[in-house]
Amino acid sequence: MKLYYHPQSGHSHRARLFLSLIGATCELIEVDLRKGAQHQASFMKLNPFGQIPVLEDEGVIVSDSNAILVYLARKFGRTDWLPEDAAGMAQVQRWLSVAAGEVTRGPCAARLVTVWQENLTGAEEAIRRSHDLLRILNLYLSGQEWLALQRPTLADVALYTYTAHAPEGNVDLSDYENVTSWLHRVERLPGFTPLMRTPVGLAARSASPAK
């Protein structure tokens, strides 16, 4: 397997994190986003949308980070991370939709402003959306340790990265104790691997190690 990624990409990290958690080996191929490599013809053949990550597995091409998570869980038979029963799968899918929606429009968009210098006029709205999401997550996590089930699943993998790195987008996590406790639980999972920290936003003020 090959994973086309960028080391600062939160979407890429979702795939890398899950690969690490399940102990799957994969060749990492860095795509230089800052030089526009994602728009070159060779990469556009893999993903016409010009986005990373992309997984290549013996002729099977899977783009979109959440789709890659599902593919890997099914390929390796990891029903512990993606259950086969209707109710369990629906619970996981609910949070994958949040990752593609509220997370993308909130902490992901806020981080785009500071890390990638994109969406510069949308920073205030992205931060507001981030706090709307965090309030919901904080309340939800007051009654359970994990998002979808009583164990970690793809839901936790999909929401982890941009939530953990929200301070890079000037989103303060200090008021969300249940969220930060959940983040720490993810970080204590065997095989956890972090996303490189970018010293921007609120993260620039902290000398603590990256999460």
Secondary structure as UniProt FT lines:
FT   STRAND          2..5
FT   TURN            7..8
FT   HELIX           10..21
FT   TURN            22..23
FT   STRAND          27..30
FT   HELIX           33..35
FT   HELIX           37..39
FT   HELIX           41..44
FT   TURN            45..46
FT   TURN            48..49
FT   STRAND          54..57
FT   TURN            58..59
FT   STRAND          60..63
FT   HELIX           65..75
FT   TURN            76..77
FT   TURN            79..81
FT   HELIX           86..98
FT   HELIX           99..108
FT   HELIX           109..115
FT   HELIX           120..122
FT   HELIX           123..140
FT   TURN            141..142
FT   HELIX           154..164
FT   HELIX           166..169
FT   TURN            174..175
FT   HELIX           177..187
FT   TURN            190..191
FT   HELIX           201..205
//
